[in-house]
Amino acid sequence: KKEKASVDYLDTPNHRRHPSLEFKLSIIRCCIEEEDIKPASEETGHSRESIYLWRRKYVIGGATALTN
């Protein structure tokens, strides 16, 4: 059984709440290929809602829409 990523609630630019564009794109690519967001969510510790939001932004506005 996989362990979930630890959660750190600090809100800094390097915190997981502010993932890089490259990180978001890698998750989106994975979800497009596998068509399932749940495994990516469990592996990375990011909520499915966040990943769905990133994917929706990407589909509408491309990579530029994913920048913080």
Long-range contacts (C-beta under 8 A, 24 or more apart in sequence): 2-42, 2-43, 4-42, 4-45, 5-43, 5-44, 5-45, 6-45, 7-45, 16-44, 16-45, 16-46, 18-68, 19-46, 21-63, 21-66, 21-67, 24-54, 24-58, 24-66, 25-58, 25-63, 25-66, 27-51, 27-54, 28-54, 28-55, 28-58, 31-55
